């Protein structure tokens, strides 16, 4: 089922680009100290996050008025919104993904938008404001970068290259993952930005990406992008990612073969 017309798809693309141009980039490396706050340990928000989310919410509501709009910062203000991701139609907004990088004046960071229906992601956009790279995907229709259809590719390295996020793991689980990966995977630094990490999997820069915290605004668009490009993004038990599933843990891979390999190493399955 196609939820958006070509005209609506183009309108979403234009909206994201305009918000990046008018709100996000003017604040990059131009933030006053009082314009950056820490929501939790090592979890930042800036004035640009709030302004970006407001403008995106207004624009998306105009494009598809029947859809509920849920943004990351709105959920911080009203945690009850977390229970509504499974509703019939929901826009999901990450106004600046990689805010820690953005606030520190370094790349990468991005804008993530997803459209979900009854808990399943149906469309997603991952935009890099610094390079202008637009990744998007439609359920059942494929994945695209700057309008060109893309197929996920493996790096060809042995052992496979794995961007493993050790953030949000308790010390015991963190050490267990490190021990399991040793020898079987080549662990590399993560960009701390899902809008960058998912494209790395599709473009053959990383073969695998493991995430612990899997909030919808961070992962809905990226998991769909990898899947529609021919890769896999599944829970440890092999179930697809859903925005109304509050569990943690998600493994993305450039191919089904690599997902099976990664799961065997990391989960013992």
Backbone torsions as a table, in degrees:
resi	resn	phi	psi	omega
1	UNK	NA	124.4	177.7
2	UNK	-90.2	120.8	-176.2
3	UNK	-90.0	-22.8	-175.7
4	UNK	-123.9	140.0	174.3
5	UNK	-77.4	163.8	175.4
6	UNK	-55.8	-35.6	179.6
7	UNK	-67.0	-39.5	177.2
8	UNK	-68.7	-38.4	176.0
9	UNK	-59.5	-45.2	178.9
10	UNK	-63.8	-35.3	179.8
11	UNK	-67.2	-38.4	176.8
12	UNK	-63.4	-46.0	178.3
13	UNK	-55.8	-49.0	-177.8
14	UNK	-65.2	-37.3	179.0
15	UNK	-62.8	-48.1	-179.0
16	UNK	-59.6	-46.2	-179.4
17	UNK	-62.6	-39.5	-178.3
18	UNK	-68.6	-38.4	178.1
19	UNK	-66.1	-39.9	176.8
20	UNK	-62.3	-43.8	-177.0
21	UNK	-69.4	-43.9	-170.1
22	UNK	-90.5	-24.8	-173.1
23	UNK	-119.7	-50.1	-172.0
24	UNK	-74.7	-55.3	-174.4
25	UNK	-64.4	-37.4	176.9
26	UNK	-61.2	-23.5	179.0
27	UNK	-90.5	-12.2	-177.1
28	UNK	-67.0	125.7	-176.2
29	UNK	58.7	26.2	-178.1
30	UNK	-142.7	36.7	-178.3
31	UNK	-101.8	132.6	172.7
32	UNK	-77.9	158.2	-176.8
33	UNK	-56.4	-39.6	-177.4
34	UNK	-74.5	-7.6	-179.7
35	UNK	-92.8	4.6	176.9
36	UNK	-126.5	126.1	176.8
37	UNK	-130.2	160.5	-179.0
38	UNK	-107.3	112.4	-179.9
39	UNK	-70.6	-38.5	178.5
40	UNK	-152.9	178.9	-178.7
41	UNK	-56.6	120.7	177.0
42	UNK	60.9	30.2	178.9
43	UNK	-132.6	103.7	-169.5
44	UNK	-104.1	157.6	170.8
45	UNK	-140.0	146.3	-178.9
46	UNK	-125.5	168.8	176.1
47	UNK	-59.4	-31.8	179.6
48	UNK	-67.2	-34.8	175.0
49	UNK	-58.9	-48.3	-177.4
50	UNK	-65.2	-44.5	-178.7
51	UNK	-67.4	-40.4	179.0
52	UNK	-63.4	-46.2	-178.6
53	UNK	-61.9	-41.5	179.8
54	UNK	-61.7	-47.0	-179.1
55	UNK	-66.9	-41.0	178.4
56	UNK	-64.6	-42.4	-179.7
57	UNK	-62.3	-42.8	178.6
58	UNK	-62.7	-45.0	-177.8
59	UNK	-67.8	-42.1	-179.3
60	UNK	-68.3	-35.8	176.6
61	UNK	-62.6	-35.3	178.3
62	UNK	-72.1	-33.7	-178.3
63	UNK	-73.1	-40.4	-178.8
64	UNK	-139.5	81.6	-171.9
65	UNK	-62.1	-25.6	-177.5
66	UNK	-76.0	-7.9	-177.5
67	UNK	-92.5	138.7	169.8
68	UNK	-68.6	146.6	177.5
69	UNK	-115.3	124.6	177.8
70	UNK	-127.3	120.8	177.3
71	UNK	-111.1	160.5	-179.5
72	UNK	-57.3	-48.4	-175.6
73	UNK	-71.8	-29.2	174.9
74	UNK	-64.4	-36.7	178.5
75	UNK	-68.6	-33.1	176.1
76	UNK	-64.2	-40.9	-179.5
77	UNK	-74.1	-32.8	-177.1
78	UNK	-138.3	86.0	-177.2
79	UNK	-58.5	-19.2	179.0
80	UNK	-62.7	-21.8	177.9
81	UNK	-62.9	-23.2	-179.7
82	UNK	-61.3	-22.2	-178.7
83	UNK	-85.7	2.2	-172.1
84	UNK	-112.1	7.6	-178.7
85	UNK	-67.1	-20.3	-179.3
86	UNK	-88.1	7.2	-178.4
87	UNK	-69.6	172.9	-168.7
88	UNK	-55.8	-48.4	178.3
89	UNK	-139.6	127.1	-177.3
90	UNK	-141.5	122.7	166.3
91	UNK	-80.3	137.7	179.9
92	UNK	-123.7	126.3	-171.6
93	UNK	-120.8	128.5	161.5
94	UNK	-113.2	102.4	-170.5
95	UNK	-65.8	-34.7	169.6
96	UNK	-144.1	108.8	175.4
97	UNK	-87.4	134.5	-173.4
98	UNK	83.6	38.6	-177.4
99	UNK	-59.6	-34.6	178.1
100	UNK	-58.0	-42.2	176.6
101	UNK	-65.5	-47.2	-178.7
102	UNK	-58.2	-46.4	-178.1
103	UNK	-65.6	-30.2	179.4
104	UNK	-84.9	-2.7	178.0
105	UNK	76.3	32.0	179.6
106	UNK	-136.3	151.8	174.0
107	UNK	-80.4	166.6	-1.7
108	UNK	-96.1	160.5	170.4
109	UNK	-153.2	164.4	-176.1
110	UNK	-160.6	-178.9	174.4
111	UNK	-117.9	131.2	179.9
112	UNK	-119.8	130.7	176.5
113	UNK	-132.2	137.7	174.6
114	UNK	-137.3	154.2	172.5
115	UNK	-122.2	121.1	-178.6
116	UNK	-115.4	151.0	176.9
117	UNK	-132.2	118.6	179.3
118	UNK	52.5	39.9	174.7
119	UNK	90.4	-9.4	-179.5
120	UNK	-105.9	133.8	178.3
121	UNK	-73.4	126.9	-177.6
122	UNK	-108.5	-23.0	178.7
123	UNK	-154.0	150.1	-179.9
124	UNK	-153.9	149.7	178.6
125	UNK	-132.6	137.7	176.1
126	UNK	-130.0	112.7	-173.1
127	UNK	-118.4	133.2	175.9
128	UNK	-102.8	105.4	-176.6
129	UNK	-63.8	-28.6	-176.1
130	UNK	-75.8	-36.8	-178.9
131	UNK	-100.7	-18.0	-175.7
132	UNK	79.8	10.7	179.8
133	UNK	-74.7	125.1	177.5
134	UNK	-113.5	115.0	172.3
135	UNK	-101.5	137.9	173.1
136	UNK	-149.1	160.2	-178.9
137	UNK	-146.6	148.6	174.0
138	UNK	-125.6	132.3	-178.6
139	UNK	-57.7	123.2	179.4
140	UNK	80.1	-1.7	-175.8
141	UNK	-117.8	-8.5	177.3
142	UNK	108.2	176.6	179.3
143	UNK	-117.9	148.0	-173.0
144	UNK	-140.8	146.6	170.3
145	UNK	-124.4	119.3	-177.2
146	UNK	50.6	41.4	174.3
147	UNK	85.8	-8.5	-179.3
148	UNK	-100.9	130.8	-179.2
149	UNK	-63.6	140.1	-175.7
150	UNK	-125.5	142.3	174.4
151	UNK	-114.8	130.4	-179.8
152	UNK	-62.8	143.8	-179.9
153	UNK	-133.4	147.4	177.8
154	UNK	-78.2	156.0	179.0
155	UNK	-72.8	-25.3	-175.6
156	UNK	83.7	2.6	-178.5
157	UNK	-87.1	150.4	177.1
158	UNK	-133.6	115.8	4.0
159	UNK	-73.4	162.1	-179.6
160	UNK	-60.0	150.9	-179.7
161	UNK	-85.2	125.2	-175.6
162	UNK	-125.3	121.9	170.5
163	UNK	-91.9	99.1	-173.4
164	UNK	-106.8	116.2	178.2
165	UNK	-79.6	116.2	177.1
166	UNK	-95.6	2.8	177.1
167	UNK	-67.6	148.6	174.5
168	UNK	69.3	7.6	175.9
169	UNK	-94.1	140.9	173.9
170	UNK	-71.1	157.6	-173.4
171	UNK	-54.0	-39.3	-179.0
172	UNK	-66.0	-44.2	-179.9
173	UNK	-68.8	-37.2	178.3
174	UNK	-60.2	-47.0	-179.3
175	UNK	-66.2	-37.2	178.7
176	UNK	-63.1	-41.6	178.6
177	UNK	-63.8	-43.7	179.6
178	UNK	-60.4	-43.7	-179.4
179	UNK	-65.5	-41.2	-179.6
180	UNK	-66.2	-38.5	-176.5
181	UNK	-74.1	-26.0	-174.8
182	UNK	-60.1	122.7	179.6
183	UNK	91.0	-35.0	-178.2
184	UNK	-92.8	-22.2	-178.5
185	UNK	-138.0	149.5	174.4
186	UNK	-95.5	98.6	-177.0
187	UNK	-76.7	131.0	179.7
188	UNK	-124.1	164.3	178.7
189	UNK	-62.8	146.1	176.8
190	UNK	-96.9	152.9	-179.1
191	UNK	-79.9	-5.9	-175.6
192	UNK	54.9	42.6	-178.6
193	UNK	-161.4	107.1	-178.7
194	UNK	-63.5	-30.3	179.3
195	UNK	-64.6	-18.8	174.9
196	UNK	-100.6	-36.6	-172.9
197	UNK	-70.4	-39.1	178.0
198	UNK	-64.5	-45.3	174.7
199	UNK	-60.8	-32.0	177.0
200	UNK	-60.7	-36.5	178.5
201	UNK	-67.2	-42.4	-178.1
202	UNK	-70.9	-35.5	-174.4
203	UNK	-86.5	3.3	176.3
204	UNK	82.7	11.1	176.7
205	UNK	-81.7	-38.2	172.7
206	UNK	-124.3	144.7	176.1
207	UNK	-88.7	-30.9	-174.5
208	UNK	-139.1	152.0	171.8
209	UNK	-140.8	125.9	179.9
210	UNK	-114.1	128.8	-179.9
211	UNK	-122.7	144.0	174.5
212	UNK	-94.7	-62.0	178.5
213	UNK	-79.4	129.1	-171.0
214	UNK	-129.6	52.4	-179.6
215	UNK	-64.8	144.1	-173.0
216	UNK	-56.5	-39.7	-177.8
217	UNK	-67.0	-25.1	179.0
218	UNK	-85.0	-28.4	-165.3
219	UNK	-125.6	-15.0	-177.4
220	UNK	-60.2	-50.4	-177.4
221	UNK	-67.2	-43.8	-176.2
222	UNK	-68.2	-41.8	178.8
223	UNK	-62.3	-40.6	177.2
224	UNK	-66.1	-40.7	-179.4
225	UNK	-59.9	-47.3	178.7
226	UNK	-63.1	-45.7	-178.2
227	UNK	-62.0	-46.7	-178.3
228	UNK	-70.2	-19.0	175.7
229	UNK	-84.7	-1.1	178.6
230	UNK	101.6	1.4	175.8
231	UNK	-89.9	-161.9	178.1
232	UNK	-135.2	142.3	173.0
233	UNK	-139.0	100.1	-172.3
234	UNK	-133.9	158.5	171.1
235	UNK	-69.6	168.8	-179.5
236	UNK	-59.7	-28.5	179.3
237	UNK	-86.5	6.2	177.2
238	UNK	86.5	5.3	179.3
239	UNK	-86.6	148.0	179.1
240	UNK	-65.1	157.2	175.9
241	UNK	-73.2	131.9	174.5
242	UNK	-126.8	144.0	-176.6
243	UNK	-74.7	-16.4	179.3
244	UNK	-98.7	12.6	178.7
245	UNK	-102.2	111.8	-174.2
246	UNK	-81.6	2.3	-177.5
247	UNK	-66.3	162.3	175.5
248	UNK	-100.0	166.4	175.4
249	UNK	92.7	123.9	178.9
250	UNK	-157.0	130.5	177.8
251	UNK	-116.3	122.5	175.9
252	UNK	-108.7	141.9	-178.0
253	UNK	-143.6	154.3	-177.5
254	UNK	-74.0	-13.9	179.7
255	UNK	-156.4	159.3	174.3
256	UNK	-57.9	-37.6	179.2
257	UNK	-60.0	-45.4	-178.6
258	UNK	-70.3	-32.3	177.4
259	UNK	-64.5	-44.7	179.2
260	UNK	-60.6	-42.2	179.7
261	UNK	-64.7	-46.8	-179.5
262	UNK	-63.1	-40.7	179.1
263	UNK	-64.1	-38.2	178.6
264	UNK	-63.4	-39.9	-179.1
265	UNK	-72.8	-48.6	-170.0
266	UNK	-86.0	-31.5	-176.8
267	UNK	-111.8	-8.8	-176.3
268	UNK	70.2	28.7	-177.2
269	UNK	-121.3	NA	NA
